[in-house]
């Protein structure tokens, strides 16, 4: 979306060919498959839980803004930021319905 708004070339989507599938079975176990190999057990449940908890931590406020203030948002004059904001606003105005 950002590339589109900025008028940049869009990246071609290439889906994964072999992905991990995990499904909890409700009894403290899970089943999974990867590259055509199936597996099940409590260890699969623990693996899925570890992945899920790690993913959800990405949205915790303490983690979400932990790097706030460490990046330069604009150059010294602010001209680059102002120009980009103006360009984005123009693009948004064109796509509003």
C-alpha positions in Angstrom: 0.0 0.0 0.0 2.8 2.4 0.9 4.6 1.8 -2.4 1.4 2.4 -4.3 0.7 5.6 -2.5 4.3 6.8 -3.1 4.0 5.8 -6.8 6.9 3.3 -6.5 7.1 0.0 -8.3 5.1 -2.7 -6.6 6.8 -5.9 -5.5 5.6 -9.1 -7.2 4.0 -11.5 -4.8 5.5 -14.9 -4.7 3.8 -17.3 -2.4 5.7 -19.8 -0.3 6.0 -23.3 -1.8 6.4 -25.2 1.5 4.9 -23.7 4.6 4.4 -24.9 8.1 0.8 -25.8 9.1 0.0 -26.4 12.8 -3.5 -27.2 14.3 -4.2 -27.6 18.0 -6.5 -30.5 18.6 -7.9 -29.3 22.0 -6.4 -32.1 24.1 -3.0 -30.5 24.8 -1.7 -31.9 21.5 -1.4 -30.5 17.9 -0.9 -31.9 14.4 1.4 -30.4 11.8 2.8 -30.8 8.4 5.7 -29.3 6.5 7.0 -30.4 3.0 4.6 -33.3 3.0 5.7 -34.7 6.3 3.1 -35.0 9.1 3.7 -35.0 12.8 1.7 -34.8 16.0 2.0 -34.7 19.8 2.4 -32.5 22.8 5.8 -31.2 21.4 3.9 -29.8 18.4 1.4 -28.0 20.7 4.4 -26.4 22.5 5.9 -25.4 19.2 2.7 -23.8 18.0 2.1 -22.1 21.3 5.7 -20.7 21.2 5.2 -19.3 17.7 1.8 -17.8 18.5 2.9 -16.1 21.7 6.0 -14.7 19.9 3.7 -13.3 17.2 1.3 -11.8 19.6 4.2 -10.0 21.5 4.7 -8.0 18.3 1.5 -6.1 19.2 2.2 -5.5 22.9 2.6 -1.7 23.5 5.9 -2.3 25.4 7.4 -4.1 22.3 5.6 -2.0 19.6 7.3 1.2 20.5 10.5 0.0 22.0 12.6 1.5 19.2 10.7 4.8 19.2 13.0 7.8 18.8 15.9 5.8 17.4 15.3 6.6 13.7 15.7 9.8 11.8 12.3 10.6 10.3 13.5 13.6 8.3 16.6 15.4 7.1 17.9 18.5 8.9 15.7 20.9 7.0 12.6 18.8 7.0 12.2 19.5 3.3 12.3 15.8 2.3 9.6 14.8 4.8 7.4 17.7 3.7 7.7 16.8 0.0 6.9 13.2 0.7 3.9 14.1 2.8 2.6 16.4 0.0 3.1 13.6 -2.6 1.3 11.1 -0.4 -1.6 13.5 0.2 -2.0 14.1 -3.5 -2.1 10.3 -4.2 -4.6 9.8 -1.4 -6.9 12.6 -2.8 -6.9 10.9 -6.2 -8.0 7.5 -4.8 -10.7 8.8 -2.5 -14.2 7.8 -3.6 
